Amino acid sequence: MSNGSSGADPEKPNKQPIADRIAEVLIDTEFYPLVLIGKGIKRFGPWIVVAFLLGVAFTSLYSRIIGKYLSSLCKLDHVIAPKEGFEAQL
């Protein structure tokens, strides 16, 4: 009843998930940031890495917007002038 095959179907090559293939390509680049992303994909999955990268991008965007807003506010002179007869309290 055995047809002499070793169990693997010769017509269907061993398909590796696309995320694993991308991770291996990124790791093989030997460019450190891409290697870290590739290892993150292998370890945590592609969607966690995408969420992390989007979070970093939006945090950077928010900080730019807040920085632009704060820099547009008028500058104040910081002068402390105590009133006459006023004693400092500790």
N, C-alpha and C positions, 0 to 999 in steps of 0.2 A: 504494500500500500504506500510505501514511501517512494516519492518521485526523485529522490536523490538530492533534494535541495537542503541547504544548511539552515533553513528557517527564514532567511531574508529574501524578499521578493526582488528579483533582479530588475524588474521593470520600474520599481519605485525606489529611487535613490533615497538615502537617509536624509530627510529634510530637517534641517535645523531651524528653529524659530528665527524669524527675521531680527528680533531684538538681540538674540545671542550672536548672530552674524555681525550686526552693527557693533555690538560691544567688542567683539574680537578685532574688528577693523580699527576701532578707536584705540584699543590697547596696543595694537601693532604699530601705530603711528609713532610711538615713543615721544610724543609731544605731551608733556606732563599734564596740562589741563584736560586734554582729550583722553588720556589714559585714566585719569580719575573719573571722568564721566563714564567711560566704558566699564570700569570696575563697579561704579555705582549701578549701572544698568544690570550687570550680572548679579550683583548682590541684592539689590532692592527692587528691581524691575523698572521698566522704562517709564511708567507713569509717575512714579515717585520722583525720578530724576527730572522729568519735565515739570512737575509741580514745583520742585525746588528751584529750578532755573527761572521759572516764571515769577516765583516769589522774590528772588534776588533782583530780577529786572524791575518788578513793580516797586520794590523798596527803593531802588536807585531812582526811579522816576518820581516817587513821592518826595524823596529828600531833595531833589532838584526843584520841584514845585514849591515846597516849603521854604527852601533857601531863597528862591526868587522872590517869594512873597515877603519874607522877613527883610531882605535887602531893600525892598521898595518902601519900607516904612521910614518915616522921617527920623533923622538922627537927633538924639537928645544930648545936651551938654550935662554931664554928670558932675554937678557942683553941690557940695554939701555946705550949707551956710546955717549954722546953729543960730537960734534966736538969742537976743541979748538977755542975760540973766538965766539962761538954760544951763543946767549942769548935767554932764554925762552920767548915766546910771549904768552900773554893771549888773 
